[in-house]
Amino acid sequence: MRSSETYRDDPKLSALVRVLPWTHNLIILGQSKRSEEREFYLRMAVQEKWSSRELERQLRLGTFEQAVLSLPIRKTCIEFLRYLTRGWCKLWIYENQLVFV
C-alpha cells in the first residue's frame, strides 16, 4: 500500500504525509491497522515532533488504543459528576481539568 493511495481522498492527511519523513510514513503504514489509527499517529508525530524511534515506541505501547479507550471512561465520569453536583455547583472542564464553581 502506497501512502499516496492511502491518503488520496483526505487532503489534510496527505498534507501531513508530506511534512513527515519517509521513514515515519513507512512505520505508520506498516504498523497501523485502521485509517483512524494512521490519522492519529500522523497527527501526533507532527504535533509532538516524534523521532522515528519514538514513533515506533508509541506504536508498540499502543498509544492510540489507550487514547480511544480513555475517551468513553472520561466522558462517563464527567457525566456522573455533573449528575452528582446538580443544583449546588457547576462543573466545568478547563484544560482537561474538572473545575467546580
PyRosetta script that sets phi, psi and omega in degrees:
from pyrosetta import init, pose_from_sequence

init()
pose = pose_from_sequence("MRSSETYRDDPKLSALVRVLPWTHNLIILGQSKRSEEREFYLRMAVQEKWSSRELERQLRLGTFEQAVLSLPIRKTCIEFLRYLTRGWCKLWIYENQLVFV")
pose.set_psi(1, 127.1)
pose.set_omega(1, 179.9)
pose.set_phi(2, -94.4)
pose.set_psi(2, 147.9)
pose.set_omega(2, -177.7)
pose.set_phi(3, -64.0)
pose.set_psi(3, -34.3)
pose.set_omega(3, 179.7)
pose.set_phi(4, -65.0)
pose.set_psi(4, -34.9)
pose.set_omega(4, 177.5)
pose.set_phi(5, -74.6)
pose.set_psi(5, -37.5)
pose.set_omega(5, -176.3)
pose.set_phi(6, -67.3)
pose.set_psi(6, -41.7)
pose.set_omega(6, -173.1)
pose.set_phi(7, -105.9)
pose.set_psi(7, 12.4)
pose.set_omega(7, -176.2)
pose.set_phi(8, -58.0)
pose.set_psi(8, -38.0)
pose.set_omega(8, -175.0)
pose.set_phi(9, -83.5)
pose.set_psi(9, -9.4)
pose.set_omega(9, -177.4)
pose.set_phi(10, -121.4)
pose.set_psi(10, 102.2)
pose.set_omega(10, -176.1)
pose.set_phi(11, -63.8)
pose.set_psi(11, -31.0)
pose.set_omega(11, 179.4)
pose.set_phi(12, -66.7)
pose.set_psi(12, -44.2)
pose.set_omega(12, -179.8)
pose.set_phi(13, -71.0)
pose.set_psi(13, -36.7)
pose.set_omega(13, 179.1)
pose.set_phi(14, -65.5)
pose.set_psi(14, -29.8)
pose.set_omega(14, 175.0)
pose.set_phi(15, -68.5)
pose.set_psi(15, -39.3)
pose.set_omega(15, 177.9)
pose.set_phi(16, -64.2)
pose.set_psi(16, -38.9)
pose.set_omega(16, 180.0)
pose.set_phi(17, -60.1)
pose.set_psi(17, -37.4)
pose.set_omega(17, -179.6)
pose.set_phi(18, -72.4)
pose.set_psi(18, -23.4)
pose.set_omega(18, -179.7)
pose.set_phi(19, -78.4)
pose.set_psi(19, -36.9)
pose.set_omega(19, -176.0)
pose.set_phi(20, -80.0)
pose.set_psi(20, 150.9)
pose.set_omega(20, 173.7)
pose.set_phi(21, -63.1)
pose.set_psi(21, 156.4)
pose.set_omega(21, -177.3)
pose.set_phi(22, -60.0)
pose.set_psi(22, -35.3)
pose.set_omega(22, 179.2)
pose.set_phi(23, -59.2)
pose.set_psi(23, -42.9)
pose.set_omega(23, 178.8)
pose.set_phi(24, -60.5)
pose.set_psi(24, -44.4)
pose.set_omega(24, 180.0)
pose.set_phi(25, -62.6)
pose.set_psi(25, -41.3)
pose.set_omega(25, 178.7)
pose.set_phi(26, -64.5)
pose.set_psi(26, -40.8)
pose.set_omega(26, 179.2)
pose.set_phi(27, -63.0)
pose.set_psi(27, -47.5)
pose.set_omega(27, -177.8)
pose.set_phi(28, -65.2)
pose.set_psi(28, -46.1)
pose.set_omega(28, 179.6)
pose.set_phi(29, -64.5)
pose.set_psi(29, -36.4)
pose.set_omega(29, -177.2)
pose.set_phi(30, -77.2)
pose.set_psi(30, -28.4)
pose.set_omega(30, -172.8)
pose.set_phi(31, -111.5)
pose.set_psi(31, -10.2)
pose.set_omega(31, -179.9)
pose.set_phi(32, -95.1)
pose.set_psi(32, 138.2)
pose.set_omega(32, -176.2)
pose.set_phi(33, -94.6)
pose.set_psi(33, -36.3)
pose.set_omega(33, -174.8)
pose.set_phi(34, -116.4)
pose.set_psi(34, 159.7)
pose.set_omega(34, -179.7)
pose.set_phi(35, -65.0)
pose.set_psi(35, -35.5)
pose.set_omega(35, 178.8)
pose.set_phi(36, -64.1)
pose.set_psi(36, -38.9)
pose.set_omega(36, 179.1)
pose.set_phi(37, -66.6)
pose.set_psi(37, -42.6)
pose.set_omega(37, 177.7)
pose.set_phi(38, -61.3)
pose.set_psi(38, -44.1)
pose.set_omega(38, 179.3)
pose.set_phi(39, -61.5)
pose.set_psi(39, -43.9)
pose.set_omega(39, 179.2)
pose.set_phi(40, -57.2)
pose.set_psi(40, -51.3)
pose.set_omega(40, -176.6)
pose.set_phi(41, -69.8)
pose.set_psi(41, -33.6)
pose.set_omega(41, 174.9)
pose.set_phi(42, -60.8)
pose.set_psi(42, -50.5)
pose.set_omega(42, -178.0)
pose.set_phi(43, -64.3)
pose.set_psi(43, -43.6)
pose.set_omega(43, -178.7)
pose.set_phi(44, -67.0)
pose.set_psi(44, -39.4)
pose.set_omega(44, -179.9)
pose.set_phi(45, -62.7)
pose.set_psi(45, -39.3)
pose.set_omega(45, 178.3)
pose.set_phi(46, -71.8)
pose.set_psi(46, -49.3)
pose.set_omega(46, -175.6)
pose.set_phi(47, -63.0)
pose.set_psi(47, -45.2)
pose.set_omega(47, -176.2)
pose.set_phi(48, -91.9)
pose.set_psi(48, -2.7)
pose.set_omega(48, 179.5)
pose.set_phi(49, 56.1)
pose.set_psi(49, 49.0)
pose.set_omega(49, -179.1)
pose.set_phi(50, -70.8)
pose.set_psi(50, 141.0)
pose.set_omega(50, 169.4)
pose.set_phi(51, -75.8)
pose.set_psi(51, 169.8)
pose.set_omega(51, 179.0)
pose.set_phi(52, -64.7)
pose.set_psi(52, -34.9)
pose.set_omega(52, 177.9)
pose.set_phi(53, -65.9)
pose.set_psi(53, -41.9)
pose.set_omega(53, 178.5)
pose.set_phi(54, -67.4)
pose.set_psi(54, -38.4)
pose.set_omega(54, 177.0)
pose.set_phi(55, -60.8)
pose.set_psi(55, -45.9)
pose.set_omega(55, 177.3)
pose.set_phi(56, -61.1)
pose.set_psi(56, -39.3)
pose.set_omega(56, 178.2)
pose.set_phi(57, -63.1)
pose.set_psi(57, -44.6)
pose.set_omega(57, 180.0)
pose.set_phi(58, -64.5)
pose.set_psi(58, -38.4)
pose.set_omega(58, 175.9)
pose.set_phi(59, -65.0)
pose.set_psi(59, -43.1)
pose.set_omega(59, 179.8)
pose.set_phi(60, -63.6)
pose.set_psi(60, -37.6)
pose.set_omega(60, 179.4)
pose.set_phi(61, -75.5)
pose.set_psi(61, -13.7)
pose.set_omega(61, -180.0)
pose.set_phi(62, 73.1)
pose.set_psi(62, 42.7)
pose.set_omega(62, -178.2)
pose.set_phi(63, -58.7)
pose.set_psi(63, -38.9)
pose.set_omega(63, 178.8)
pose.set_phi(64, -62.1)
pose.set_psi(64, -48.2)
pose.set_omega(64, -178.9)
pose.set_phi(65, -62.1)
pose.set_psi(65, -40.6)
pose.set_omega(65, 178.7)
pose.set_phi(66, -63.6)
pose.set_psi(66, -41.1)
pose.set_omega(66, 179.7)
pose.set_phi(67, -66.3)
pose.set_psi(67, -41.5)
pose.set_omega(67, -179.3)
pose.set_phi(68, -67.6)
pose.set_psi(68, -41.5)
pose.set_omega(68, -179.1)
pose.set_phi(69, -70.2)
pose.set_psi(69, -30.5)
pose.set_omega(69, -177.5)
pose.set_phi(70, -76.9)
pose.set_psi(70, -22.4)
pose.set_omega(70, -178.2)
pose.set_phi(71, -61.5)
pose.set_psi(71, -51.9)
pose.set_omega(71, 179.7)
pose.set_phi(72, -63.2)
pose.set_psi(72, -36.1)
pose.set_omega(72, 179.6)
pose.set_phi(73, -65.2)
pose.set_psi(73, -46.1)
pose.set_omega(73, -180.0)
pose.set_phi(74, -61.9)
pose.set_psi(74, -44.2)
pose.set_omega(74, -179.5)
pose.set_phi(75, -63.7)
pose.set_psi(75, -43.5)
pose.set_omega(75, 179.8)
pose.set_phi(76, -63.3)
pose.set_psi(76, -43.1)
pose.set_omega(76, 179.1)
pose.set_phi(77, -63.0)
pose.set_psi(77, -42.3)
pose.set_omega(77, 180.0)
pose.set_phi(78, -64.6)
pose.set_psi(78, -43.5)
pose.set_omega(78, 178.3)
pose.set_phi(79, -62.6)
pose.set_psi(79, -40.0)
pose.set_omega(79, 179.2)
pose.set_phi(80, -65.5)
pose.set_psi(80, -43.2)
pose.set_omega(80, 177.9)
pose.set_phi(81, -63.7)
pose.set_psi(81, -38.0)
pose.set_omega(81, 176.1)
pose.set_phi(82, -62.6)
pose.set_psi(82, -39.9)
pose.set_omega(82, 178.4)
pose.set_phi(83, -64.0)
pose.set_psi(83, -44.6)
pose.set_omega(83, -178.4)
pose.set_phi(84, -65.7)
pose.set_psi(84, -35.1)
pose.set_omega(84, -173.9)
pose.set_phi(85, -96.1)
pose.set_psi(85, 7.1)
pose.set_omega(85, -176.4)
pose.set_phi(86, -61.3)
pose.set_psi(86, 135.8)
pose.set_omega(86, 175.6)
pose.set_phi(87, 94.5)
pose.set_psi(87, -37.0)
pose.set_omega(87, -175.9)
pose.set_phi(88, -109.1)
pose.set_psi(88, -13.5)
pose.set_omega(88, 172.1)
pose.set_phi(89, -162.2)
pose.set_psi(89, 164.8)
pose.set_omega(89, 177.3)
pose.set_phi(90, -104.2)
pose.set_psi(90, 147.8)
pose.set_omega(90, -179.2)
pose.set_phi(91, -115.1)
pose.set_psi(91, 124.5)
pose.set_omega(91, 179.4)
pose.set_phi(92, -122.9)
pose.set_psi(92, 154.7)
pose.set_omega(92, 174.1)
pose.set_phi(93, -111.9)
pose.set_psi(93, 117.9)
pose.set_omega(93, -179.1)
pose.set_phi(94, -128.2)
pose.set_psi(94, 118.3)
pose.set_omega(94, -178.6)
pose.set_phi(95, 49.5)
pose.set_psi(95, 49.2)
pose.set_omega(95, 177.4)
pose.set_phi(96, 64.7)
pose.set_psi(96, 19.5)
pose.set_omega(96, 176.8)
pose.set_phi(97, -119.8)
pose.set_psi(97, 143.8)
pose.set_omega(97, 175.7)
pose.set_phi(98, -83.0)
pose.set_psi(98, 131.8)
pose.set_omega(98, -179.9)
pose.set_phi(99, -125.7)
pose.set_psi(99, 124.7)
pose.set_omega(99, 175.7)
pose.set_phi(100, -93.8)
pose.set_psi(100, 129.3)
pose.set_omega(100, -179.6)
pose.set_phi(101, -116.7)
pose.dump_pdb("model.pdb")
